[in-house]
């Protein structure tokens, strides 16, 4: 039986906050912070120690106000949340609502029908999503947010396993999947495999099929969810469970889960910021994205937040230290900012 106890993470306050928010799957920010007594208070952002706060404070001086609605990937959710927290501290009159709906769910149900300003995605927008956006007159910009090491996890008590080959991983998750661990490798125990993974509306689900399963398809015999913290809780509560999700969720719960090394032909490589960055962790390293609507960028508070997000993509303390992804390079950031500024000029011109 999977544990229903919430997972927490050691470390800085923001990381604890992100782990809790991942379980909730939604966040509304309105520039309020918690005081030591637990009361909610408005903050101008003065004296903030977070990197990038000076830029956000400059935005606050401009008197920005309005709302921003964001949906999409649960994998990008922690990063977007961290950036939004900093921006909101300095811009108390800008309300930011972030929902974890899955990449596909966000595109189909919210963004491409004109109901949200941004859609987060753990894979590029699909052809059918482009068509839906076009049908509804929704133009967008693709921005690279970070690099993720999609992580396969088991229970820490599962001392029989430390790594899997790509083929072994496929036998666990393909449409005609094996049922017990000893069917994966004969020295593994004769115990039923309990699976936790991304729902089929998730970009992580799509990427896992692309990178691991191909035409073999994905099993339906698993606990599917858009909430990655639910996957973490399920695996942490069962000795013979296995799951997969974005690296940030392992990063936030390293003591409750065991990350498996993946052998793509040259020996097992464990997921980490370093192996995702240097290309050693294959085939599960992947870029993450956010897509702002061009029409929404016509509003100054949305444009200011989009600029701030791109500025923060190179912030190692936030992206790597707080969230657990690989920051963008300076060159990528410059390219993304140029693309964004062109879109803002189009929207506001």
ROFI-275239 format. One line per field, with one value per residue (C-alpha): chain; y, x, z. Coordinates in nm, 4 decimals, padded with zeros to 6 digits. Example, Ala and Ser with C-alpha at 12.3 -4.5 7.8 and 13.67 -1.06 7.14 Angstrom:
2
kette <- A,A
v <- -00.4500,-00.1060
u <- 01.2300,01.3670
w <- 00.7800,00.7140
END
This chain:
349
kette <- A,A,A,A,A,A,A,A,A,A,A,A,A,A,A,A,A,A,A,A,A,A,A,A,A,A,A,A,A,A,A,A,A,A,A,A,A,A,A,A,A,A,A,A,A,A,A,A,A,A,A,A,A,A,A,A,A,A,A,A,A,A,A,A,A,A,A,A,A,A,A,A,A,A,A,A,A,A,A,A,A,A,A,A,A,A,A,A,A,A,A,A,A,A,A,A,A,A,A,A,A,A,A,A,A,A,A,A,A,A,A,A,A,A,A,A,A,A,A,A,A,A,A,A,A,A,A,A,A,A,A,A,A,A,A,A,A,A,A,A,A,A,A,A,A,A,A,A,A,A,A,A,A,A,A,A,A,A,A,A,A,A,A,A,A,A,A,A,A,A,A,A,A,A,A,A,A,A,A,A,A,A,A,A,A,A,A,A,A,A,A,A,A,A,A,A,A,A,A,A,A,A,A,A,A,A,A,A,A,A,A,A,A,A,A,A,A,A,A,A,A,A,A,A,A,A,A,A,A,A,A,A,A,A,A,A,A,A,A,A,A,A,A,A,A,A,A,A,A,A,A,A,A,A,A,A,A,A,A,A,A,A,A,A,A,A,A,A,A,A,A,A,A,A,A,A,A,A,A,A,A,A,A,A,A,A,A,A,A,A,A,A,A,A,A,A,A,A,A,A,A,A,A,A,A,A,A,A,A,A,A,A,A,A,A,A,A,A,A,A,A,A,A,A,A,A,A,A,A,A,A,A,A,A,A,A,A,A,A,A,A,A,A,A,A,A,A,A,A
v <- 00.0000,00.3365,00.5786,00.8791,01.0734,01.3862,01.3978,01.6808,01.7771,01.8863,02.2072,02.5617,02.6956,02.7407,02.3744,02.2672,02.5059,02.3664,02.0074,02.0946,02.2903,01.9995,01.7897,02.0559,02.1000,02.4595,02.7909,03.1422,03.4255,03.7821,03.9365,03.8206,03.6656,03.4856,03.6731,03.4883,03.4904,03.3289,03.6354,03.7294,04.0643,04.2661,04.2999,04.5563,04.3308,04.5763,04.4007,04.0691,03.8453,03.6385,03.6639,03.8778,04.0745,04.4049,04.3486,04.2591,04.5690,04.7842,04.6321,04.7163,05.0808,05.0827,05.0163,04.6894,04.5330,04.2634,03.8859,03.6122,03.2635,02.9752,02.6044,02.3011,02.0741,01.9406,01.9154,02.2885,02.3732,02.3957,02.6233,02.8518,02.8621,02.9665,03.2452,03.3622,03.3767,03.6156,03.8275,03.8532,03.9693,04.2775,04.3174,04.2797,04.3997,04.1260,03.8070,03.4875,03.1645,02.8468,02.5099,02.1699,02.0207,01.8357,01.9718,01.8313,01.9127,02.2692,02.3148,02.1480,02.2749,02.6160,02.7726,02.6940,02.7993,03.1348,03.0900,03.1154,03.3478,03.0821,02.7065,02.5127,02.2026,01.9221,01.8581,02.0743,02.1678,01.9024,01.9529,01.9057,02.1596,02.4076,02.3570,02.4115,02.7311,02.8511,02.7739,02.9955,03.2723,03.2026,03.2981,03.1951,03.2028,02.8934,02.9641,02.7122,02.7101,02.4575,02.1029,01.8083,01.4619,01.2522,01.0251,00.6642,00.5965,00.2990,00.2573,00.3006,-00.0454,-00.2061,-00.3158,-00.5641,-00.2888,00.0091,00.0420,-00.0758,-00.1004,00.0875,-00.2473,-00.3602,-00.0305,-00.0791,-00.4254,-00.2733,00.0041,-00.1257,-00.2043,-00.5788,-00.5226,-00.7868,-00.8431,-00.9390,-00.8174,-01.1516,-01.1258,-00.8167,-00.9829,-01.3360,-01.2444,-00.9920,-01.1084,-01.2805,-00.9848,-00.7928,-00.4610,-00.1613,00.1213,00.4961,00.7318,01.0294,01.0472,01.0404,01.4166,01.4728,01.5775,01.3483,01.0552,01.1555,01.1938,00.8604,00.6869,00.8685,00.7994,00.4487,00.2731,00.3822,00.1736,-00.0682,00.1710,00.2443,00.0073,00.0924,-00.1153,00.1669,00.4477,00.7476,01.1019,01.4602,01.5203,01.4155,01.4312,01.1593,00.9395,01.0121,00.9224,00.5997,00.4769,00.5799,00.3723,00.0422,-00.1656,-00.3074,00.0116,00.2026,00.5430,00.8185,01.1987,01.5153,01.5315,01.8192,01.5850,01.3465,01.6439,01.7567,01.4072,01.2394,01.0513,00.9001,00.7679,00.5900,00.7134,00.4395,00.4600,00.4083,00.2013,00.3191,00.0901,00.2321,00.1355,00.2843,00.6628,00.8177,01.1249,01.4485,01.8106,01.7285,01.4223,01.6006,01.9010,01.7135,01.4736,01.1537,01.0811,00.9389,00.9013,01.0753,01.4289,01.6751,02.0472,02.2097,02.4932,02.7650,02.9212,03.2760,03.3956,03.6837,03.8652,03.8393,03.9952,04.3066,04.3664,04.5229,04.3135,03.9918,04.1140,04.2112,03.8675,03.6946,03.8999,03.8196,03.4480,03.4459,03.6430,03.3781,03.0811,03.1299,03.1766,02.8753,02.9316,02.9244,02.6798,02.4273,02.4981,02.5559,02.3558,02.0914,02.1542,02.2546,02.6307,02.7684,02.8947,03.2656,03.2156,03.0409,03.3127,03.5861,03.4025,03.3515,03.7166,03.8326,03.6054,03.7338,04.1000,04.0533,03.9059,04.1854,04.4445,04.2661,04.2580,04.6137,04.7786
u <- 00.0000,00.1409,00.2070,-00.0197,00.2323,00.3622,00.7271,00.9466,01.2984,01.5921,01.7612,01.6571,01.3099,01.2295,01.2995,01.0597,00.8033,00.8412,00.8061,00.4790,00.3514,00.4310,00.1867,-00.0815,-00.0459,-00.1619,-00.0378,-00.1752,00.0668,-00.0310,00.2872,00.2300,00.4899,00.4685,00.5970,00.7609,00.4290,00.2590,00.0568,00.0301,00.1780,00.2509,00.6143,00.7730,01.0742,01.3163,01.6069,01.5334,01.8375,01.7094,01.9168,01.7479,01.5446,01.6921,01.5426,01.2082,01.2236,01.2703,00.9502,00.7738,00.8752,00.6810,00.3571,00.2753,-00.0625,-00.2832,-00.3167,-00.1151,-00.2556,-00.0168,-00.0919,00.0919,00.3797,00.4185,00.7910,00.8249,00.5865,00.8586,01.0775,00.7923,00.6808,01.0248,01.0523,00.6965,00.7630,01.0543,00.8684,00.5607,00.7593,00.8621,00.5344,00.2553,-00.0150,00.0546,-00.1413,00.0104,-00.1901,-00.0002,-00.1695,-00.0082,-00.2233,00.0351,00.1869,-00.0835,-00.3667,-00.2461,-00.2206,-00.5532,-00.7730,-00.6313,-00.3567,-00.4599,-00.8177,-00.7025,-00.7608,-00.4028,-00.1079,00.1652,00.1844,00.4696,00.5839,00.8325,00.8485,00.7998,00.4488,00.2929,00.1578,-00.2040,-00.1534,-00.0089,-00.3189,-00.5510,-00.3696,-00.3931,-00.7653,-00.8183,-00.5825,-00.3326,00.0233,00.3052,00.6798,00.8811,01.1278,01.3766,01.3459,01.6109,01.7413,01.5973,01.7333,01.4147,01.4644,01.3626,01.3191,01.2625,01.2167,01.5380,01.4738,01.4966,01.8568,01.8351,01.8539,02.0779,02.0479,01.8624,01.9526,01.7300,01.5920,01.5130,01.3401,01.1335,01.0183,00.8803,00.6852,00.5905,00.2289,00.2871,00.4905,00.6399,00.4581,00.7317,01.0840,01.2476,01.1070,01.3232,01.6403,01.6442,01.8354,01.5676,01.2972,00.9785,00.7666,00.4996,00.6102,00.4090,00.4283,00.3767,00.4129,00.2965,-00.0567,-00.1023,-00.1673,00.1869,00.4855,00.6929,00.4758,00.5288,00.9030,00.9357,00.7664,00.9880,01.3136,01.2504,00.9446,00.8935,00.6332,00.6123,00.3672,00.3128,00.1484,-00.1917,-00.1096,00.0206,-00.0891,-00.1101,-00.1061,-00.0212,00.1127,00.4769,00.4767,00.2084,00.4510,00.7213,00.4879,00.3769,00.7308,00.8436,00.5606,00.6262,00.9468,00.8763,00.7549,00.9096,00.8282,00.9580,00.9366,01.1438,01.4743,01.3514,01.1180,01.4017,01.6223,01.3611,01.3240,01.6679,01.6351,01.2944,01.3789,01.6578,01.7451,01.8494,02.1423,02.0442,02.2673,02.2390,02.5196,02.8254,02.7437,02.5019,02.4921,02.3074,02.0900,02.2433,02.2834,02.6341,02.5433,02.2425,02.4574,02.7522,02.5397,02.6373,02.2857,02.1214,01.8578,01.6645,01.8092,01.5664,01.4953,01.2041,00.9951,00.7447,00.5225,00.3930,00.1020,00.1990,-00.1288,-00.0712,00.2728,00.0877,00.0156,00.3146,00.2945,00.2966,00.5891,00.7803,00.7269,00.8335,01.1549,01.2188,01.1667,01.4211,01.6661,01.6375,01.7071,02.0823,02.0439,02.2340,02.1219,01.7555,01.7445,02.0005,02.0271,01.6619,01.4752,01.7126,01.7479,02.0392,02.0381,02.0495,02.3776,02.4379,02.4211,02.0844,01.9529,02.0588,01.8913,01.5718,01.5632,01.6010,01.3142,01.1012,01.1729,01.0708,00.7408,00.6838,00.7521,00.5027,00.2421,00.2871,00.3744
w <- 00.0000,-00.0977,00.1814,00.2087,00.4140,00.2418,00.1483,00.2647,00.1670,00.3740,00.2777,00.2120,00.2704,-00.0979,-00.1707,00.1044,-00.0383,-00.3888,-00.2699,-00.0980,-00.3966,-00.6278,-00.4305,-00.4475,-00.8230,-00.8260,-00.6980,-00.6798,-00.6050,-00.5394,-00.4090,-00.0495,00.1770,00.5085,00.8114,01.0988,01.2797,00.9809,00.8844,00.5218,00.4300,00.1204,00.0208,-00.2052,-00.2566,-00.0960,00.0677,-00.0967,-00.1143,-00.4066,-00.7236,-00.9836,-00.7288,-00.8450,-01.1873,-01.0336,-00.8124,-01.1187,-01.2525,-00.9248,-00.9636,-01.2902,-01.0978,-01.2700,-01.2024,-01.3507,-01.3573,-01.5282,-01.5836,-01.6464,-01.7013,-01.8378,-01.7415,-01.3894,-01.4627,-01.5334,-01.2465,-00.9732,-01.1863,-01.2882,-00.9250,-00.8012,-01.0593,-00.9906,-00.6164,-00.6666,-00.9206,-00.6994,-00.3980,-00.5925,-00.7812,-00.5238,-00.7632,-01.0168,-00.9450,-01.0891,-01.1017,-01.1953,-01.2543,-01.3119,-01.5881,-01.7961,-02.1161,-02.3434,-02.1067,-02.0844,-02.4596,-02.5427,-02.2624,-02.1792,-02.3884,-02.7456,-02.6747,-02.5430,-02.1701,-02.0366,-02.0946,-02.0772,-02.1226,-01.9658,-02.1534,-02.1006,-02.4755,-02.7863,-02.8953,-03.1236,-03.4749,-03.3642,-03.0857,-03.3338,-03.5483,-03.2509,-03.1592,-03.5198,-03.5350,-03.2313,-03.3403,-03.0622,-03.1574,-02.9261,-02.8660,-02.7716,-02.4896,-02.3481,-01.9698,-01.8558,-01.9102,-01.7188,-01.6405,-01.6511,-01.3504,-01.2826,-00.9104,-00.6824,-00.3092,-00.1013,00.0511,-00.2959,-00.2436,-00.5325,-00.7948,-00.8676,-01.2455,-01.5546,-01.9193,-02.1625,-02.2809,-01.9267,-01.8591,-02.1732,-02.0643,-01.7432,-01.9149,-02.2625,-02.3476,-02.2953,-01.9805,-01.7552,-01.4273,-01.1793,-01.1137,-01.1919,-01.5447,-01.5892,-01.4598,-01.3233,-01.0062,-00.9137,-00.6659,-00.7720,-00.6600,-00.8493,-00.9986,-00.8772,-01.1320,-01.0880,-01.3816,-01.5816,-01.7205,-02.0978,-02.1029,-01.9768,-02.1828,-01.9634,-02.0755,-02.4403,-02.3950,-02.2137,-02.5059,-02.7560,-02.5695,-02.4306,-02.5724,-02.9321,-03.1149,-02.8228,-02.6573,-02.2887,-02.0430,-01.8957,-01.5866,-01.3674,-01.1377,-01.3721,-01.2390,-01.3340,-00.9828,-00.9647,-00.5870,-00.5928,-00.7873,-00.5303,-00.2437,-00.4130,-00.4752,-00.1270,00.0192,-00.1607,-00.1663,-00.5132,-00.6812,-00.9681,-01.1140,-01.3396,-01.3399,-01.3731,-01.1827,-00.9622,-00.7759,-00.6897,-00.6050,-00.3531,-00.1973,-00.2150,00.1140,00.0382,-00.3099,-00.4976,-00.8456,-01.0880,-01.3224,-01.6876,-01.9159,-02.2765,-02.3919,-02.2154,-01.8582,-01.6039,-01.5655,-01.2742,-01.3292,-01.2037,-01.3031,-01.4267,-01.6372,-01.7876,-01.8731,-02.0250,-02.2314,-02.0474,-01.9218,-02.2310,-02.3559,-02.0781,-02.0791,-02.2367,-02.2742,-02.0914,-02.2364,-02.1670,-02.4334,-02.3800,-02.5905,-02.8189,-02.7533,-02.3779,-02.4232,-02.5325,-02.1639,-01.9906,-01.6725,-01.8772,-02.0884,-01.7735,-01.6214,-01.9437,-01.9514,-01.5862,-01.6490,-01.9317,-01.7159,-01.4447,-01.6733,-01.6149,-01.2390,-01.1021,-00.7425,-00.8438,-01.1371,-01.0096,-00.6382,-00.5523,-00.8166,-00.9525,-01.3260,-01.5486,-01.6165,-01.9684,-02.1090,-02.1554,-02.5318,-02.5070,-02.2773,-02.5210,-02.8080,-02.6076,-02.4992,-02.8592,-02.9655,-02.6796,-02.7495,-03.1123,-02.9966,-02.7441,-03.0137,-03.2393,-02.9622,-02.8430,-03.1723
END
